[in-house]
Amino acid sequence: AFVGSVAGLAGCFVIGFGATASPRARRSCVLRKSIAAMRSALLGARLLVARVFLLSGLTKWNGLSVSEDAYYLFAEEFFAAYNLPAAVTNTLAVITAVAEIVLPLLLILGLFARVGALGLLIMTAVIQLLVYPDAWWNVHAWWAAVLLVVLSLGPGAWSLDRLFKLER
C-alpha cells in the first residue's frame, strides 16, 4: 500500500498540472498530496510531543530505579505548597517517572496512540493546574493542542495501530 501511494504521488509530479492533465487527474493528485502531508503531519505531531515527555522522563531514572532527584522534585519543588505526605509525593514521582517513559513510547510507535495521547494530556493538565500554572501559553497550550490532534485524528497511517488494524 505504501509503495503504491508513493508511486501514485510520484505520478502527480510527472504529470504535473499542465493543460493536458484532466480536472479529475488534477483533483486526484491534490488528494494524494494532501493524504501524504497528513501522514507526515500526524507522525511529526506524535514525535514532537513524545520527545518532550520522554526526555523529561529519562531525567527521573537512575538505571532501573527512580532517582533521588525525582523524589526531591516532587516533595520539595512541585508539591511543597500542598504539604502532602512523603508517601504521596513518592508515589506521584514513581507514577510520573513510569508514565513519562511508557506514554511517549506509545506515541512514538503509534501503538495505542490515543491512550498515550490521553495520558499525556491528563499529565499536561495536572502540570498546568498544580505545578506550573503560569506556563499555559508558553508551553502547555502547545502540548495540549498537539495531543488533541493525535487524540481526535488518531496516529495516522505510519503507526503500529494501523499496521495491526487497531485504527482505520
CORJO-V905583 format. One record per helix or strand of 3 or more residues. SS is the DSSP state (@ for helix, = for strand). FROM is the first residue (numbers start at 1). LEN is the number of residues. If there is no record, write none. Layout:
# CORJO-V905583
ss | from | len
SS | FROM | LEN
SS | FROM | LEN
This chain:
# CORJO-V905583
ss | from | len
@ | 2 | 14
@ | 23 | 36
@ | 68 | 11
@ | 80 | 3
@ | 86 | 24
@ | 113 | 19
@ | 136 | 18
@ | 160 | 4
